[in-house]
């Protein structure tokens, strides 16, 4: 009894220490991402989700989970950056914990701790866990689906009860992921590949069991999507299956794809990811269920996006699109770092790579924050990185409010040169109505033409609702691209009887100009030539 009690105390002490380490990693990750969330400004995707949060259920161009999470965060924390991004901060922290849970269940406690640390130090996941997009909850759902499917497979192989319950859990998680982002559908072929490559998995494929989760997930999601899309003239399916694809051979896209991913994941960590995925791929021959399982969930999304990047005009270097594959890859890398199976020089080499990769990734995260705090330093060293482009909308909102006050009180409505300006400005003004956007090519490119019309923020809505009224027009100068053009752009004169410039708004930090806006008083909205207000 005494020896058993001592052994039990030792186990509990080790578990407490392990949980303390993982908890510290998760909390430190949360602190850094919260700092980033509070010091950067809103960007166009977040503006879309903020607008959707108050305009009713929508599946175009993305499912409704992200806008609903934005609305929940704003209800709890108010109309500010913390409220906007709270759900992603929580999901990003939960993903660190989920990486630990997944790694520990499949390969033991050391693999779990390594998985949590690798995930927390990866710049890609630090970034998507600090902004209000669907990507942080998608990664969480992806890893939770891997875990639930793995638990179902464990129970099935051991002939224990619980397999059907875990498959039902996997189905609910799959549906939750699909309501977050359509990319979650790749979990189904990933599961199929994981089962196909092992003897035990192929035996399970002969029954309905492994597909129960997929059937539940699809049944909970597909009917709602199809009914909504049918009622709205199929905007979602048309955009994702037709409008966004322009196929042509483009070898340069592969280089862009690789470079963007190396930068976002960090060179050393991406070496670790592919080392692990390639290491576990031959394990199908010795039926290593764990290695095959995790590598299948890494390979499918990565290959799915890298191949189209070679033959489409559309830029395919959006690193968040296949982030789920790299999340699985980091967990697979953690499996290589455990004690047992391999020792000596090989294990030390892997751990040195992991430690150096985490240090490099952490440095990248810190440098990104520094570019926000010190744009002058960033401009000297890095040019104008994306992080400092996510600044300036607060200053624009202040400039607009000042211009409205000086011009005989608030303008009746505001019109902006693009949906990005309109939505980001609306957020800081707290204005859900009375802000319109001129038609812009990016509206169609981002699948927002139908949404802008549904919200009543497009050109026809402006003419129908504000005919004869005065407005404040906001134009963003894109530096060199606007040289030699009319000031204001000639297009705005088509809508108003008289236009006059009243102010410039310069967003300057640390002596570096980040943005430049022009504000124009526009008198008496009129019918554009050959345009008629809709009834």
Secondary structure, DSSP 8 states (H G I E B T S, - for coil): -HHHHHHHHHHHHHHHHHHHHHHHHHHHHHHHHHHHHHHS---HHHHHHHHHHTS----SSS-SHHHHHHHHHHHHH-SSHHHHHHHHHHHHHHHHHHHHHHHHHHH-HHHHHHHHHHHHH-HHHHHHTSSSSSHHHHHHHHHHHHHHHHHHHHHHHTT-TTHHHHHHHHHHHHHHHHHH-GGGGHHHHHHHHHHHTSHHHHHHTTSSHHHHHHHHHHHHHHHHHHHHHHHTTSHHHHIIIIIT--B---THHHHHHHHHHHHHH-HHHHHHHHHHHHHHHGGGGTT-HHHHHHHHHHHHHHHHHHHHTTSBSS----TTTTHHHHHHHHHHHHHTTSSSS--THHHHHHHHHHHHHHHHHHHHHHHHHHHHH-HHHHHHHHSS-HHHHS--HHHHHHHHHHHHHHTTSS-SEEEESSHHHHHHHHHHHT-SSSEEE---HHHHHTT-HHHHHHHT-SHHHHHHHHTT--EEEEEEE-GGGGTTS-SS-HHHHTTEEEEEEEEEEEEEETTEEEEEEEEEEEEEE---TT-----
